[in-house]
Amino acid sequence: MEWFEAFFGSGIRFTTPILLAALGGLFTAWTRDLNVGLEGAMIFGAFFGVMIGLNSESWVMAVVLTTFLGVMSGLIFGYIVAELKVNVFVAGIALNVLGAGGTVYLLRSLFGVKGTLSGESVPSIPRVDLPVISEIPFFGPILSGHTVLTYFSWVLVAFLIWAVHGTKLVRHLKASGEHPAALATAGGKVNGMRIFAQAWCFALCALAGVQLSLGQLSLFTEGMTSGIGFVALAAVIFSRGRVPLLAIMCFGFGLSSAASVVISDDIIPPQFAQMTPYVVAMIGLIIFARTSKGSAMRIATPVMDKL
């Protein structure tokens, strides 16, 4: 029983950064400006979360200011893509390269350290014990004791499931990608929706990075995203724009990541255990590519057509 509690509890924790980044990328999929730079945006969020937290000694300040920086960066990125007509695929690849190299440069130039930035003054996002729920056998330890960003991510899933059918904003986002001429004729702002989608994407990727650096580890280390952004991108593409399916896929990837941690080295060599999330991702991509080829290509094709 304790093993299952540890497994599913870890699965929820590992799911959080994947889910946040995927929910951000979902908006760019709706506008047909799929941002492939989720990994780069996440690593920047992780770095600035620790940097701001180290100087302010406040996790709240770190979350708020890092999210603000994410929004500002997204607005700039969206303007470059929507107004300046820069290829979104190329811009996303450049963002990933910039994130990997830029954080290493900033780490060494600003703090004079290599590899890891940590310290006693780096705050951590506190874990919340849910009243009543925490006392429920089996489910209590699994559902309680997570950070506020974990609960925020699942509240956001529920909100977006409703918003898809109940808000004009989502309809405009989808129309800006599927029927931009019709939206413009009706008085909607096509480029405004595209820029908003990128700002939303960067904001949630920043939160995903903060969850990694302050919610799980309370430090920053080079390359700490370890491909999570690409896993989130895969979930966006093959969820076909559906929020429930996206959440299920992200949770599946989170559980596979948890398996690589909780499985004993006596059962599986640690090298193979660490491969588990990527093997699951590869198998999932193959299955969804074969069963959902048309829907997946409707999301990916507009990006490829711009190359």
N, C-alpha and C positions, 0 to 999 in steps of 0.2 A: 504493500500500500504506500509506504513512504517513497519507494522508487517511482511509482506512478505520479505521486504528488510533485516530486522534484522534477520529473520529466515534463509534465504539462505546465508547471509553473515556469520552468526555464523556457519552454516553448513560447509562452505568452511574452516573456521578456525579449526573446530573440525576434519575435514577430514585430515588435513595436517599430524599430527603425525601418524595416522592410515595408511595413504597411504605410507609415507616414510618407515615405518617398514615393511609393506606388500611388497613393491617393493624390499626391502632387502631380505626378506624371499623367494621371488620368485626365486631368483638365486639358493638358496639351494634346492628348490623343483625341479628345473631343473636337478640338479646334483644328485638327490635322496638322499641327506643328509639333509632332512628337519630340520631346526633349530627350536626347540620348545622353545628356550630360548629368544625369542624376548622381552618379558617383562623384563627379567633381564638386557639385554643389554640396553634397553631404560632407566631404572631407573638409571643405571650407567651414561649414557649420560646426563641425567637431572642433576645429582649431580655434575659431573665434569664440566658441562657447567657453573653452578652457582659458583663453587669453583674457576675456572679459571677466570671467569668474575669478581668475587669479588676482586681478586688479581691484575688483569690487568686493570680493569675498561674499557674493550674493548669487545664489543660483537663479533667483527670480530675475535679477538684472541681466544675468547671462542669457537666459531664455528670451527675455523681451528684446534686448538689443541685438542679439544674433538673428532673431526673427525679422526685426526691422532691417538689418543689413541684407537679409535674404530677399525681402520685398523690394528694396532699392536695386539690388543686383538683378532681380527678375524683371523689373521695369526697364532697366537698361538693355538686358538681353532681349526682351520682347520688342523693344523699339528697334533694335538692330535687325531682328528677324522680320518684323511686320512692316516697318517703315523704310528701312534701308535695303530690304530684300536680300539680306545675307542668308545663304543656305542654312537651314536650321540643323541639318545633319552635321555639316562641317563645323558649325558653331558649337554644337554639343560635344563633338570629339575634341575640339580645341579646349573646351571647358574641362573635360576630364584630364587632359594633359596638363593644363594650367593648375588644376587642383592638386595633382600628384606632385608636380615640381614646385609649385608656388608655396605650398605649406611647408615643404622641406626648407626652402630658402628663407621664409619668414621665421621658421623655428630657429634657424642658425643665426640669422642676422639680428633678430630682435632679442633673443634670449641666450644666444651663444651655446646652445646645447644641440646634441645630435641624438636622434632616435626618439626620445621621450621627454615630454614636458609635464612635470608633476610638482607637487608641493603641498605642504600642510594647509595653505590658504586656499587651495582649489576646492570649491564647495561641491557637494553632491546633491542631486535632486532627491529629496526625502521620499521614502516609501509610505504609502497610505494604507492603514489597516481599516478596512471597511467594517463599520458597525453591523452587528447581527450576522452578516455574511461570513465574517472571519471565524465565527463559532460553529459554522456548519461543518460536520465531518466530511473529509475528503475534498469537497468543493471549496471550503473556506481557505485552506492553504494555497489552493491553486488560483483562486480569483482575487484574493486579498494580498496586500503587501507589495504592490507594484507602484511605480512612479505615477505622478499626475499625467505625464505625457502618454503613458500606456492607456489610462482610462480615457484620456482625450481622444486618442486615435480611434477607439471603438465607438465613442459617442459620435465622432465625425463620420464613421461608417454609417451609423443609423441615420444621421442627419442627411447624408448624401443620398441614401436610398429613398428618403422622402423627397429630397430636393429634385431628384431626377424627374419625378412626376408632378411635383407641386410648385415649382418656381419658374419664373420667366427667365432667370439668369442662366440656368442650365440649358433651356431651349435655345437661347441666343448663342451660348457657347457652341452647342452642337451645330446650329445653323451656320455659324461663321466658318465651320469646317466643311460641312456637307453642302450647304446652299448659300454661299456668301452673297451672290447677286440678289437672291430673294430677300435676305436679311437687310441688305443695303437699300433695296427698294422700299422695304417696310419702315425705313428710318433707323434701323439698328446700326451700330458702329462695329464693323467687322474687325478692323485693326485694334479697336479698343478691347474687344473680347479676346483677341489673340495676345495682346500685351498683358491683360489681366490674368490669363491662364498661365503665362510664364511667371508672373509675380507670385501667384498662388503656389506654383510648383517649387520655386526657389524657397519660399517661406517654409513649406512643409519639409523640404530637404534639409533646410537649416535646423529645423526641430529634430529631424531624424539624426543629424550629426550630433546635436547636443545630447540627445538620448544616449548615444554611444559613448560620448566622452564624459558626461556628467551624470547620466542616469545609470550607467553600468560600471564605469571604471574610475571616474574622477581623475582622469589624465588624458593627455593626447600623445599618440605615438604615430610615427610615420606609417602611412598606408593602413590605418586602422579600420577603414571601411571594408577592406578585403573582398571587394566585388559585390557588396550588398546592393549597391546602386544598380548593377547590371541584373541582379536577380529581381529587383523591383521593376526594372524596365521590362524584363521578360513577362512578369505578371501582368503588367499594363497591356502589353501587346496581345497576349493570348487570353485575357479575360474578356476581350471583345467589347470593352467599354462598359461592362456590367459591374456595378459596385459589389454585390454579394459574391460573385464569382472571384473578383479581385481579392476580397477579404479572405475567402477560403484558400485561395492559392498562396497568399502571403502567410497564412497560419500554417499551411503545409510546409512551406519553406522554413518557417520558424521552428516547427517540430523537428525537422531534419537537422537543423543546426543544433538543437538541444540534444539530439541523439548523439551527435559527435562529441558532446561534453560528458553526458551522464553514463554512456556505455563504458564499462570497465575495460581497462587495457588487457585484462586476462581473457576477455572474450574476443575482442578484435584489436589488432595492433593500432596504436594511436594514429599512425599515418593514414590508415584506411578509414578510421572513424572521422578524421577531419575532412576526408573527401566526401562524406555523406551528403552534405547540403548541395554540393555541385553535381554529384551524380543524380540526385533527385531532381535538380533543376534541369539537367540535360534530358533525363527521361521524360519529365513533364513537358518540355519544349517539343520533343519528338511527337509525343501523343497528341498534344494540342495542335501542332502543326498539321498533322494528318487529319484530325477530326474537325478542325476549325479553320482550314486553310483560307477559305473565302473571307471570313470575317476578319481574320488576322491580317490578311493582305489588304483589306480595305483601310486598315489603320496604317500599315507600313508603306503602301504604295505611294501615297501622296508625298511622303518624304523622299522615296527613291526617285520619283519623277522629277524632283527639283535638282537632282544631281547633274 
